[in-house]
């Protein structure tokens, strides 16, 4: 059975030959697996980024590959990467300014101020970093409906995503690995994008109440962007997408707010993907347990939660009990156990999840979000445990 077949069967609620593996990995881990520095993933070419992605997933025997968006061809043409000894610089051709690139890919001025460059190449004055939860920063918050398109941008045609490289990773990898592996791409978040348009986390949550109709208009506009991206990916032949939601769990907003401001828009994304024959597995960050049945009601093919934080818990065994046998669920590990290499604890919980939530299939094993804090050999051992325990 190929990895792609394995994932397709699990997503359809069936039982493949073994539990598929679908890791969630930060870009620094992908780069390190390819023998590169993390900053290179951010500033390399589209082909290099795609090749790093393949190296990682092949090394760790992933069945489901998430292909993060590729770098903008236009932005790449406007800059040059310059090395001077051990220091690497980003030279913006539009302004002639040079910025030091740190190990993780962030840009710094000569006085070591971290900067984000706007569309014109000028640094954007950031407010407190913690305020931005998705795509920000924006120069100002939405006040009237015309601000939405001005700040977020007009809805692009599907060709846009291909012409400027946004889907270059999945475009490059599908002809090479798409017949054997299940390749997906992310449509990112709807709700957190809207929060940023209204000024970030705190201001955005306030806008739910003070600018309710305008907030809905923003969500409608964002959904049209996501649908355009889905159409583009479908034209490439991608079999699936991964929407993400964060700041939309019950640890942040009420179930009533979820049902008004998130659920209908998630449902629209799922319907668009299904119309094009694509599967949808949603990565839900935050407390999803009070929202579980609502999330399932959007029509998603699989639900991927995360380890409980902030005094809430998430458990795929309980999810299975509440949702029935055929909804595909994605398991995850304890983050600290993977970092520390507590393989006995990892094996116990993996066995519990497979028996309690995946005994009859409709189950994929994932991870928490793995960063370079996890030694590579720990992740390799995690995969070995899964392959031993996950055979049907």
Order of alpha helices (4+ residues) and beta strands (2+ residues): alpha-beta-beta-alpha-alpha-alpha-beta-alpha-beta-beta-beta-beta-beta-beta-alpha-alpha-alpha-beta-alpha-alpha-alpha-beta-alpha-alpha-beta-alpha-beta-alpha-beta-alpha-alpha-beta-beta-alpha
